[in-house]
Amino acid sequence: AKQLKAVQIEDSLLEAMELPLLKKPEKRGRFDAVILEQLDLQLSEKDLAFESKLKEAAPAKEERAAAMKAAQDAHDTAKEASEAAAEELKAVKEAETAAKASSSEAHRAAK
């Protein structure tokens, strides 16, 4: 009953459905059948409403997914560029260190 309350089934129907549901199907009377038919009808209506909302939300979901993919692609590209720049910086620092060492040797040799 708590789950049905969450989907906004009428309170009176929620209270009335308990008795027919506790009975074995062969023990249910016409009134019990009417209650269960009404419950089924309301559940079907709620199902259709939820399906409609899902269909309405589908384009927005697709737009968010496309935006997420674009953001992920941009992130991946930026990360690759950052890693390439870090490798270039490392190579330049190694070249600078080698140049300084060579310069120091040249100064010593010139003396």
Buried (B, 14 or more C-beta within 10 A) or exposed (E): EEEBEEEEBBEEBBEBBEEBEEEEEEEBEEEBEEBBEBBEEBEEEBEEEEEEEEEEEEEEEEEEEEEEEEEEEEEEEEEEEEEEEEEEEEEEEEEEEEEEEEEEEEEEEEE
